Amino acid sequence: MAGIDDIKNAAEKAAGKAKEALGNVTDNDRLKAEGQTDQAKASAKQGATDVKDAAHGVADSFKDDK
């Protein structure tokens, strides 16, 4: 399921970039801040997914040692 999470996180980050860019073009500070927040959330989710994947990799390596 990590692949699906990666796609969702990338889409959320792209939407945040678009929102930030629109905020820049329209001189809307609130929209720009929302876009930056969306990007930060997506990056945090991606970091959590990466940690989860690494933990699964470590667990699998212990299974292989038996």
N, C-alpha and C positions, 0 to 999 in steps of 0.2 A: 504494500500500500504506500510505500514511501514515494514511489513514482507519481502517484496521484497527488500526494501532498506537495511534492516538488512543483507540479504543474499549477496547483491552486495557489501556492505561495508566489510563484513567478507572475501569475495573472494578477494577484492582489498588488504586488509590487509595481507592475506595469500600470495598473489603474491609478495607483498613488502618484506615479510619475506624471501621468496624464493630468490628474487633478491639480498637481502642483504647477505644471506648465500652464494650465488654463488660468490658475490663480495669478501667475506671473503676467500673462498676457492681458488679463482684465484688471490687473492691479487690485486683486481681491486677496487681502492678507489671510482672511479666515479660510478660504478655499486652498490657498497655498499651504497653510499650516495643516489642514486636514490631509492633504496629499502627502506631506512629510510624515505625518502620524501613521497613515496607512502603510507607507513604505517601511517605517520602523517596525510596525506590527508584523508585516510579512517577513522581514529579516529575522525577527525574534522567533517566529514560528518555524522558519527554515533552520535556525540554529537548534531548536528543540528537536526537529526531525533528524538532523544530522547526529545529535547526541544519541537519540533513540536507535538509529541505524548502527552507530558505533557500538552501543551496548549489546545489540543483537549479534554483532560480529564477534565480540569478545565471548559472549555466551556460546556461540557456535564453535569457537576455537576450543573451548573447554570440552565440548561434546566430542569433538574430533580426536582429542587426546586420549580418550578412553579406549 
